[in-house]
C-alpha cells in the first residue's frame, strides 16, 4: 500500500511541476506577444499622423 502512495505522490509532483513550467513559458511568451502588439499599434499610429 505504501508503494501506491509513493507512486501517486510522485505523479502529483511531476504533474504540478510540468503545469507550472508550462504556465511560466506561456506567460513569458504572452508578455512578448502583447509587447509586439502594442509596438505595432504605436507604429501604425505614428505612421498615420505624419
TORFINU-751087 format. One record per atom (N, C-alpha, C): residue number from 1; residue in three letters; atom name; x, y, z. Coordinates in steps of 0.2 Angstrom, whole numbers, plus 2048, in hexadecimal, padded with zeros to 3 digits. Example, Ala and Ser with C-alpha at 12.3 -4.5 7.8 and 13.67 -1.06 7.14 Angstrom:
# TORFINU-751087
REC   seq   type   atom    px    py    pz
REC     1    ALA      N   842   7E4   827
REC     1    ALA     CA   83E   7EA   827
REC     1    ALA      C   842   7F0   827
REC     2    SER      N   840   7F5   823
REC     2    SER     CA   844   7FB   824
REC     2    SER      C   840   800   827
# end
This chain:
# TORFINU-751087
REC   seq   type   atom    px    py    pz
REC     1    UNK      N   804   7FA   800
REC     1    UNK     CA   800   800   800
REC     1    UNK      C   804   806   800
REC     2    UNK      N   80A   806   803
REC     2    UNK     CA   80F   80C   804
REC     2    UNK      C   811   80D   7FD
REC     3    UNK      N   812   808   7F8
REC     3    UNK     CA   815   80A   7F2
REC     3    UNK      C   810   80E   7EE
REC     4    UNK      N   809   80C   7EE
REC     4    UNK     CA   804   810   7EB
REC     4    UNK      C   804   818   7ED
REC     5    UNK      N   805   819   7F3
REC     5    UNK     CA   805   820   7F6
REC     5    UNK      C   80B   823   7F3
REC     6    UNK      N   811   820   7F3
REC     6    UNK     CA   817   823   7F0
REC     6    UNK      C   816   824   7E9
REC     7    UNK      N   813   820   7E5
REC     7    UNK     CA   812   820   7DE
REC     7    UNK      C   80E   826   7DC
REC     8    UNK      N   808   827   7E0
REC     8    UNK     CA   804   82D   7DF
REC     8    UNK      C   806   833   7E1
REC     9    UNK      N   80B   833   7E6
REC     9    UNK     CA   80E   839   7E8
REC     9    UNK      C   813   83C   7E3
REC    10    UNK      N   817   837   7E0
REC    10    UNK     CA   81B   839   7DB
REC    10    UNK      C   818   83B   7D5
REC    11    UNK      N   812   838   7D3
REC    11    UNK     CA   80E   83A   7CD
REC    11    UNK      C   80B   841   7CE
REC    12    UNK      N   809   842   7D4
REC    12    UNK     CA   806   849   7D6
REC    12    UNK      C   80C   84E   7D5
REC    13    UNK      N   812   84D   7D8
REC    13    UNK     CA   817   852   7D8
REC    13    UNK      C   81A   853   7D1
REC    14    UNK      N   81A   84E   7CD
REC    14    UNK     CA   81C   84F   7C6
REC    14    UNK      C   817   852   7C2
REC    15    UNK      N   811   851   7C3
REC    15    UNK     CA   80B   854   7BF
REC    15    UNK      C   80B   85C   7C1
REC    16    UNK      N   80C   85D   7C7
REC    16    UNK     CA   80C   864   7C9
REC    16    UNK      C   812   868   7C7
REC    17    UNK      N   817   865   7C7
REC    17    UNK     CA   81E   868   7C4
REC    17    UNK      C   81D   869   7BD
REC    18    UNK      N   81A   865   7B9
REC    18    UNK     CA   819   866   7B2
REC    18    UNK      C   814   86B   7B1
REC    19    UNK      N   80F   86B   7B5
REC    19    UNK     CA   80A   871   7B4
REC    19    UNK      C   80D   878   7B5
REC    20    UNK      N   810   878   7BB
REC    20    UNK     CA   813   87F   7BC
REC    20    UNK      C   819   881   7B7
REC    21    UNK      N   81D   87C   7B5
REC    21    UNK     CA   821   87E   7B0
REC    21    UNK      C   81E   880   7AA
REC    22    UNK      N   819   87D   7A7
REC    22    UNK     CA   815   87F   7A1
REC    22    UNK      C   812   886   7A3
REC    23    UNK      N   810   887   7A9
REC    23    UNK     CA   80C   88E   7AA
REC    23    UNK      C   812   893   7AA
REC    24    UNK      N   818   892   7AC
REC    24    UNK     CA   81D   897   7AC
REC    24    UNK      C   81F   898   7A4
REC    25    UNK      N   820   893   7A0
REC    25    UNK     CA   821   894   799
REC    25    UNK      C   81C   898   796
REC    26    UNK      N   816   896   797
REC    26    UNK     CA   810   899   793
REC    26    UNK      C   810   8A1   795
REC    27    UNK      N   811   8A2   79C
REC    27    UNK     CA   810   8A9   79E
REC    27    UNK      C   816   8AD   79B
REC    28    UNK      N   81C   8AB   79B
REC    28    UNK     CA   821   8AE   798
REC    28    UNK      C   820   8B0   790
REC    29    UNK      N   81E   8AA   78D
REC    29    UNK     CA   81D   8AB   786
REC    29    UNK      C   817   8B0   785
REC    30    UNK      N   812   8B0   789
REC    30    UNK     CA   80C   8B4   788
REC    30    UNK      C   80E   8BC   78A
REC    31    UNK      N   813   8BD   78E
REC    31    UNK     CA   815   8C3   790
REC    31    UNK      C   819   8C6   789
REC    32    UNK      N   81D   8C2   786
REC    32    UNK     CA   820   8C5   780
REC    32    UNK      C   81B   8C6   77A
REC    33    UNK      N   816   8C2   77A
REC    33    UNK     CA   811   8C3   775
REC    33    UNK      C   80D   8C9   776
REC    34    UNK      N   80B   8CA   77C
REC    34    UNK     CA   807   8D1   77D
REC    34    UNK      C   80C   8D7   77C
REC    35    UNK      N   812   8D6   77E
REC    35    UNK     CA   817   8DB   77D
REC    35    UNK      C   818   8DD   775
REC    36    UNK      N   818   8D8   771
REC    36    UNK     CA   818   8D9   76A
REC    36    UNK      C   812   8DC   767
REC    37    UNK      N   80C   8DA   76A
REC    37    UNK     CA   806   8DC   768
REC    37    UNK      C   806   8E4   769
REC    38    UNK      N   807   8E6   76F
REC    38    UNK     CA   807   8ED   771
REC    38    UNK      C   80C   8F1   76D
REC    39    UNK      N   812   8EE   76B
REC    39    UNK     CA   817   8F1   767
REC    39    UNK      C   814   8F2   760
REC    40    UNK      N   811   8ED   75D
REC    40    UNK     CA   80E   8EE   757
REC    40    UNK      C   808   8F3   756
REC    41    UNK      N   804   8F4   75C
REC    41    UNK     CA   7FF   8F9   75C
REC    41    UNK      C   802   900   75D
REC    42    UNK      N   807   900   760
REC    42    UNK     CA   80B   907   761
REC    42    UNK      C   80E   909   75A
REC    43    UNK      N   811   904   757
REC    43    UNK     CA   814   906   750
REC    43    UNK      C   80E   908   74B
REC    44    UNK      N   809   905   74B
REC    44    UNK     CA   803   906   747
REC    44    UNK      C   800   90D   748
REC    45    UNK      N   800   90F   74F
REC    45    UNK     CA   7FE   915   751
REC    45    UNK      C   802   91B   74F
REC    46    UNK      N   809   91A   74F
REC    46    UNK     CA   80E   91E   74D
REC    46    UNK      C   80E   91F   746
REC    47    UNK      N   80D   91A   742
REC    47    UNK     CA   80D   91A   73B
REC    47    UNK      C   807   91E   738
REC    48    UNK      N   801   91D   73C
REC    48    UNK     CA   7FB   921   739
REC    48    UNK      C   7FB   928   73B
REC    49    UNK      N   7FF   92A   740
REC    49    UNK     CA   7FF   931   742
REC    49    UNK      C   804   936   73E
REC    50    UNK      N   808   933   73A
REC    50    UNK     CA   80D   937   736
REC    50    UNK      C   80A   939   72F
# end
